[in-house]
């Protein structure tokens, strides 16, 4: 017989396939739908990365603001010189060089941030895809469609039109979104759940 510690370790390592009522019919129909946007909103590791990156955005904005103020100071100084004078030309060259360096720095910082953001999305998407694949194979589901379970705001025309154009207009308890979120969170414990919402397809999450 295995020791208690070994059994506990196996239970912790075992993949969680607890099924939510929202997706109860998915194995029967062999079809499922998942709200990827909602999964991302409830992906704790992804949200933490985005929140930490907000601090980087603030640092970038502060750096660029300081550089812009220095350029403004040079421009104000240039205005005190007589056009065509040596002092004016020197200030003008300094300003032109400063603006060019500012644009290079801004582009480099923005590019670095966008690359880091893209990496965060890519890593989270890869994990979500792996969990969907694991879940589908476990329950013998052949196809998983992406859908949007948000109810449109009747006061917002764009949301109403988006609702009309939804690929999935009805689903009968094949929404596996809550199950995928649970599997994603299982690999990142210690985070509280985001407030639940009612799916636009009639399932409460």
HUDA-V512269 format. One line per field, one symbol per residue. ss: DSSP state (~ for helix, > for strand, _ for the rest). phi: phi as a letter, one per 30 degrees, with the letter a starting at -180 (. if undefined). psi: psi as a letter, one per 20 degrees, with the letter a starting at -180 (. if undefined). Layout:
ss=???
phi=???
psi=???
This chain:
ss=___~~~~~~~~~~_______~~~__~~~~_>>>>_~~~~~~__~~~~~~~~~~~~~~~~~~~~~~~~~~~~~~~~~~~_______~~~~~~~~~~~~~~~~~~~~~~~~~~~~~~~~~~~~~~~~~~~~~~~~~~~~~~___>>>>__________~~~~~~~~__________>_~~~~~~~~~~___________>_____>_
phi=.ddeddddddddddddbdcdeecdcedddibabbcdeddddcddddddddddddddddddddddddddddddddddddddcdejddddddddddddddddddddddddddddddddddddddddddddddddddddddciddbbcdbccdddddccedddddddcedccabchbdcedddddddddcbdjcdddedbcddcjcdc
psi=pqqghhgghhhhhppokppqhhkhighgijqrqpngghghhjogggggghghhhhhghgghgghgghhhghhgghhhhiiqppirhhghghggggggggghggggghgggggghghghhggggggggggghggggghhjkphpoqprojppqpiioghhghhghjpgohqqnljojghggghhghhjmrjpqqqprrpqijjpp.
